[in-house]
Amino acid sequence: MPPMVCFVGPSGAGKTTFLERLIAELSRRGYRVGTIKHHRGDFEIDRPGKDTWRHAQAGARAVCISSPRKVAVIRQVEEDLDPLAVASLLGPVDIVLAEGYKEADLPQVEVCRPGAGPLVGRKDRLVAVVGGEAEGLPVPRFSPAEVSAVADFLQRKFLTGRDSGGCGGG
C-alpha cells in the first residue's frame, strides 16, 4: 500500500488549489500520484440521460465505463468507506493524497488561512501546516507558495527508498 497523507482544513482554506499545485510538482518529479476527494454528502458524477446513469437508474449497484484511455467505476455503498479501502481502488501509485478525512488515523497536513482560528484536524496525526499558524506544534509550517518545499518534505518523510515507477523521481 502506498503512503497516504490527508490534507485537511476548513472549507475555503485553499486545499484544492494547493493540492493541484502539489500534484503537478510530484508528478513532474516522476511520482505516480493518486488522489481521493472525501465528500460528506451525496454526489453525482454521471450525467442524467447518459448510458451509465440510465444503468444506475435501472437498479445497477455498480456501473463501469471503460475506454482505451480511462476507466471509471461508480459503486453504491452502504456506508462511508475507510480511506485505505478507497485508496486500494486507485491502482499502482506511489503516494495517495486525500482531501479530507480529518478524523482518519492517517498523517495529516492542515491547510488554513493565517489567523483562521483553531486547527480542525487531529493534532496527534498532524505532520505539517500550510498557510496557518503552527505555534507550539512540533511540525513544520509552510506558506501556500512553498509547494516545492512541501513536495521535498513529503518526499523525505514518505517516499524515501520508494521507487517512483521508473520515471525519475525519488
N, C-alpha and C positions, 0 to 999 in steps of 0.2 A: 504494500500500500504506500503510495507516495505521501510525503508530508503534507499536512493541511493546515492552513492558517486562516482564521476568521477575521475579517475586517468589520468591526462593529462601530456603532456610534448613532447619535440621534438622526432622525430624518432631516435632510437638508444640510448635513455636515460636509458633504463632498465625497462620500465613499465611492460612488460610482465613477466620478470623474478621476479620482486618484487611482482607482483600480484600472481604468482604461489605460492610463499612462504607465502604470507598473506592469501590466500585462504586456504592453508593447516593448518595454525595456527588457523584461525577462525573455521574451520571445526573440528580441534582437540578439540576446546573448546565447541563443541556441536552445533554450529550455522549452519543453512542451508544457504549456500551462493549461490546466483545466480550471473551470470556474463553476461556482454554484451561486445562484441568487436565491436566498431564502425569502419567501413571501408569506406573511401571516394569514392572508385571506385567500380566497379562491382566485383563479386566473384562467384566462383563455389564451392559447397561442394559435389555436386553429381558427380560421375564419368561417363564419356561417355560410353554408352553401357549398363549401369545398368537400371533396370526397371523404377525406379523413374525418371532418366534422360530421358529415352525414353518417358515417360508420359509427361514430360515438353516440350520436343521437339515436341510432337504431338499437343501441344496447351493448356495443363492444366495450369491454372493460380495459382493453389495451389496443392502441392503434399505432401502427408504424408506417412511416413514409420513407422510402429509400430511393436514392438516385445515385448516379456514378460518383458524385462528389459529397453527398451528405446523407445522413440517416437521422431520423428523429423518432422517438417513441413517446407517446402520450399514454400514461397509465393511470387509472384511478387507484387511489389508495384509501385505506380505512383511517389512517392517522398520519400525522406529520412524521416523515421518515428521519431517522438519525442521520446526521451529516455524513458519517462514514459509509452508511448504506447508499446514500446518494452518490458519493464520490466513487464508489465501486462501479457505477454505471458509466463513468466517463471514458473508460478505455485507457490505453497507455499514455500517461502523462508523468511529468517529473515532479510537479507540485500542483496542489489544488488551492486556489484562493477562493474563499467563500465570502460573500457579502451577507452578513447577518449571523444568526446562531449565537447570540450573545450569552445564552445560558449553557452552551456546549462546553464540555470538558476538553477543550482544544486550545492551542495557542491563539491569542487574540492581539490584534493591533487596533487600538482605538483611534478613530478618525473624528476629530471635532474641531470646532471653531475656537480660537483663543477666547477665553473668558466665558465659555458657553455653560459653565456650571459643572456639576459632578459627572464623572465618567459613568457610562451606562453599562459597560461590560463587567466581566469578572476580574477583579484586581488580582486574584490568585492565578489567573491564566494570562494576564497581560504581559506581552513581551516588548511592546513599543507603543508610542503615542505619536500620531501625525497631526500637527496643527494645534493641539491644545496644550494645556499645562500638565506637566508630569512632576511637579514639585513634590518632593517627599516620596516619590515612587522610584524604585531601583531599576528603571527601564530607560532606554534611550528615547529621546524626543527628536522628531524631525519636522521640518516645515513641509507644507504640501508641495513646495517646489523641489524638494530633495528626493525626487523619485529614484535617481541613480543610487543615492546613499541607502535608501530603503531596500533596493534590489541587492546592493552589496551586503547589507545586514541579513536579508533572507538567505542569500547565497551562503554566507558564512555559517549561519545558525541552522539551516535546514537542508542545504544542498551540497555541502562539502562531502566529497567522497562519493557522490551520486553521479551516475552517467547522465549526461544531458541529451541522450538519444543519438549521440554521434554527430551533433550539429554544431559543435564548437563552444558550448557553454561549459561552466564548471570550473 
